[in-house]
Amino acid sequence: MPGEIIDERVRLGVFEHPPHLRNEIGAEHAATGKIVNQWMTKQERSHLVVVTPDEKKFYVSNTVSGSVSVIERATGAVNVISIGKGAEAITISPDGREVWVGMPFDNKIAVISTAKDELAEMLESGGKQPQRIRFTPDGKEVWVSHVAGDTLTVIDAKSRKVVANVSVGKRPQGIVFSPDGRRGYFALSGSNQVAVIDVPGRKLVENFETGLDPDGIGWGAD
């Protein structure tokens, strides 16, 4: 059950049920793997999850339902935001004010206001099939992996404009940035590699080999 680490002890993620039954998220003890809590999303095929900076709310993308579930951590209360077919990629701004969600069928990005928990804006993703999405650590840019276009698209978070496209390799997916934001690491599921990107320069530094079909990627606490 991979997912976001919400403190030193607990890891949050979607339960590994068969795809049509994935409708809940759970928290497991990072050391023992024991499930310590769970929350229903009330939607079909819940897939990816992000957490607000204060750790009070979870936002979960639901690919079959085309929605985002907003879950209150303390009470389990759920608010469902309908945004469109195939909602999958999801990221939250460092200040916690916005959640961006990629929709690979329509090549759109939905912007959700976390103050109101409602759809605030719909943007063009700038490419084909936005599969993963991530804010840079400073919150100024949003990088989008376009799996069908073999490109990374850089969007200015304030203006909402595409400012760059970076070619990296076959089928880019998972995204993680170094804490200082100077390097980006992108899983390339089509070439079994990770691409290392110079973020300020927006250029490829190197690729290194992985196992088969890499997708998710994270940055270790150490």
C-alpha positions as CSV (number, residue, x, y, z in Angstrom):
1,M,0.0,0.0,0.0
2,P,2.3,2.8,-1.2
3,G,1.4,6.4,-0.6
4,E,2.1,9.6,1.2
5,I,4.0,9.5,4.6
6,I,2.0,11.8,6.9
7,D,4.4,11.5,9.8
8,E,7.4,9.4,10.9
9,R,5.1,6.5,11.9
10,V,2.2,6.4,9.5
11,R,2.1,5.8,5.8
12,L,-1.1,6.7,3.9
13,G,-2.3,5.0,0.7
14,V,-5.0,3.3,-1.3
15,F,-5.7,-0.3,-0.3
16,E,-4.7,-2.9,-2.9
17,H,-8.1,-4.3,-3.6
18,P,-9.1,-5.4,-7.1
19,P,-9.5,-2.2,-9.2
20,H,-13.3,-2.2,-9.2
21,L,-13.3,-2.4,-5.4
22,R,-10.8,0.3,-4.5
23,N,-12.9,2.7,-2.6
24,E,-11.0,3.4,0.6
25,I,-7.7,4.6,1.8
26,G,-5.8,3.4,4.8
27,A,-3.0,4.4,7.1
28,E,-0.4,1.7,8.0
29,H,2.3,1.8,10.6
30,A,5.5,2.4,8.7
31,A,7.6,-0.1,10.7
32,T,5.1,-2.9,11.2
33,G,2.8,-2.6,8.2
34,K,-0.2,-2.9,10.5
35,I,-3.3,-1.0,9.3
36,V,-4.1,1.6,12.0
37,N,-7.0,3.4,10.3
38,Q,-9.0,3.6,7.2
39,W,-11.4,6.0,5.5
40,M,-14.0,5.4,2.8
41,T,-13.9,7.5,-0.4
42,K,-17.5,6.7,-1.5
43,Q,-16.3,6.5,-5.1
44,E,-15.0,3.9,-7.6
45,R,-11.4,3.0,-8.1
46,S,-9.7,5.4,-5.7
47,H,-6.1,5.7,-6.9
48,L,-3.8,8.5,-5.7
49,V,-3.9,10.6,-2.5
50,V,-2.3,13.9,-1.3
51,V,-2.4,15.4,2.2
52,T,-2.8,19.0,3.3
53,P,0.2,20.5,5.1
54,D,-1.7,20.5,8.4
55,E,-2.5,16.8,7.8
56,K,-6.2,17.4,8.5
57,K,-7.6,16.6,5.1
58,F,-6.9,14.0,2.3
59,Y,-7.7,14.5,-1.4
60,V,-8.1,11.3,-3.3
61,S,-8.5,10.9,-7.1
62,N,-11.1,8.4,-8.3
63,T,-10.5,7.3,-11.9
64,V,-13.7,5.5,-12.6
65,S,-16.0,8.0,-10.9
66,G,-14.1,11.0,-12.4
67,S,-14.0,12.7,-9.1
68,V,-11.9,13.8,-6.1
69,S,-12.9,12.7,-2.5
70,V,-12.1,15.2,0.2
71,I,-11.8,13.4,3.5
72,E,-11.7,14.9,7.0
73,R,-9.0,12.9,8.8
74,A,-10.5,13.3,12.3
75,T,-14.1,12.4,11.4
76,G,-14.0,10.5,8.1
77,A,-16.5,13.0,6.6
78,V,-16.4,12.9,2.8
79,N,-17.1,15.6,0.3
80,V,-17.0,14.5,-3.4
81,I,-16.0,16.9,-6.1
82,S,-17.0,15.8,-9.7
83,I,-14.4,17.0,-12.2
84,G,-14.4,14.7,-15.3
85,K,-13.6,11.4,-16.8
86,G,-10.5,9.5,-15.7
87,A,-9.3,11.8,-12.9
88,E,-6.0,10.4,-11.8
89,A,-2.8,12.5,-11.4
90,I,-3.0,14.7,-8.3
91,T,-0.8,17.2,-6.4
92,I,-1.2,19.8,-3.7
93,S,0.5,23.2,-3.6
94,P,3.1,23.6,-0.8
95,D,0.9,26.2,0.9
96,G,-2.1,23.8,0.7
97,R,-4.3,26.3,-1.1
98,E,-4.8,24.3,-4.4
99,V,-5.1,20.8,-5.5
100,W,-4.4,20.1,-9.2
101,V,-5.8,17.0,-10.9
102,G,-4.8,15.6,-14.3
103,M,-7.4,14.0,-16.6
104,P,-5.7,11.8,-19.2
105,F,-8.7,11.3,-21.5
106,D,-9.4,15.0,-22.0
107,N,-5.9,16.4,-21.6
108,K,-7.2,18.8,-18.9
109,I,-6.1,19.8,-15.4
110,A,-8.7,20.6,-12.8
111,V,-7.8,23.1,-10.1
112,I,-9.5,22.7,-6.8
113,S,-9.7,25.4,-4.1
114,T,-9.1,23.8,-0.7
115,A,-10.7,26.7,1.1
116,K,-14.0,26.0,-0.5
117,D,-13.4,22.4,-1.7
118,E,-14.8,23.0,-5.1
119,L,-13.6,23.2,-8.7
120,A,-12.1,26.6,-9.3
121,E,-10.7,26.3,-12.8
122,M,-10.1,24.0,-15.7
123,L,-6.9,24.2,-17.7
124,E,-5.4,22.6,-20.8
125,S,-2.6,20.2,-19.7
126,G,-0.3,21.2,-22.6
127,G,0.2,17.7,-23.9
128,K,-1.2,14.2,-24.4
129,Q,-2.4,12.1,-21.5
130,P,-1.3,13.8,-18.3
131,Q,-0.5,10.8,-16.1
132,R,1.3,12.4,-13.1
133,I,1.6,15.9,-11.8
134,R,3.7,17.7,-9.2
135,F,4.3,21.1,-7.7
136,T,7.9,22.2,-7.4
137,P,8.9,22.7,-3.7
138,D,8.7,26.5,-4.0
139,G,5.2,26.2,-5.4
140,K,6.0,28.3,-8.5
141,E,5.7,25.6,-11.1
142,V,3.7,22.5,-11.8
143,W,5.4,19.7,-13.8
144,V,3.2,17.3,-15.8
145,S,4.2,13.9,-17.2
146,H,2.5,13.4,-20.5
147,V,2.7,9.6,-21.0
148,A,1.5,9.6,-24.6
149,G,3.7,12.5,-25.7
150,D,7.0,11.4,-24.0
151,T,7.3,14.9,-22.6
152,L,7.3,16.9,-19.4
153,T,5.2,20.1,-19.5
154,V,6.1,23.0,-17.1
155,I,3.2,25.2,-16.1
156,D,3.6,28.5,-14.3
157,A,1.4,28.0,-11.2
158,K,0.4,31.7,-11.0
159,S,-0.3,32.6,-14.6
160,R,-1.5,29.0,-15.5
161,K,0.6,29.3,-18.7
162,V,2.8,26.5,-20.2
163,V,6.3,27.8,-20.1
164,A,8.3,24.8,-21.3
165,N,8.2,21.3,-22.6
166,V,11.1,18.9,-21.9
167,S,11.7,15.7,-23.9
168,V,12.9,12.9,-21.6
169,G,12.2,9.4,-23.0
170,K,9.4,6.9,-23.3
171,R,6.2,7.2,-21.2
172,P,7.2,9.5,-18.3
173,Q,5.1,8.9,-15.2
174,G,6.0,9.4,-11.5
175,I,7.6,12.6,-10.4
176,V,9.7,13.7,-7.4
177,F,11.9,16.7,-6.8
178,S,14.9,17.1,-4.5
179,P,14.1,19.2,-1.4
180,D,15.9,22.2,-2.8
181,G,14.0,21.9,-6.1
182,R,17.1,21.9,-8.3
183,R,16.7,18.3,-9.5
184,G,13.6,16.4,-10.7
185,Y,13.4,12.7,-11.1
186,F,10.9,11.2,-13.5
187,A,10.1,7.5,-13.9
188,L,10.1,6.4,-17.6
189,S,7.9,3.3,-17.8
190,G,8.5,2.8,-21.5
191,S,12.3,2.6,-21.2
192,N,12.8,1.2,-17.7
193,Q,14.7,4.3,-16.6
194,V,14.6,7.4,-14.4
195,A,15.3,10.7,-16.0
196,V,17.2,13.3,-14.0
197,I,16.3,16.9,-14.9
198,D,18.0,20.2,-14.2
199,V,14.9,22.0,-13.0
200,P,16.0,25.6,-13.4
201,G,17.6,24.8,-16.7
202,R,14.7,22.6,-17.8
203,K,17.0,20.1,-19.5
204,L,17.9,16.4,-19.2
205,V,21.0,15.7,-17.2
206,E,21.1,11.9,-17.4
207,N,19.0,8.7,-17.4
208,F,19.7,5.7,-15.2
209,E,18.4,2.1,-15.4
210,T,15.7,0.7,-13.2
211,G,13.6,-2.5,-13.1
212,L,10.7,-3.2,-15.4
213,D,7.9,-0.6,-15.9
214,P,8.8,2.1,-13.3
215,D,5.9,4.2,-12.2
216,G,5.8,5.7,-8.7
217,I,8.8,7.4,-7.3
218,G,9.6,9.0,-3.9
219,W,12.3,10.9,-2.0
220,G,13.6,9.1,1.2
221,A,13.5,10.9,4.5
222,D,17.2,10.2,5.1
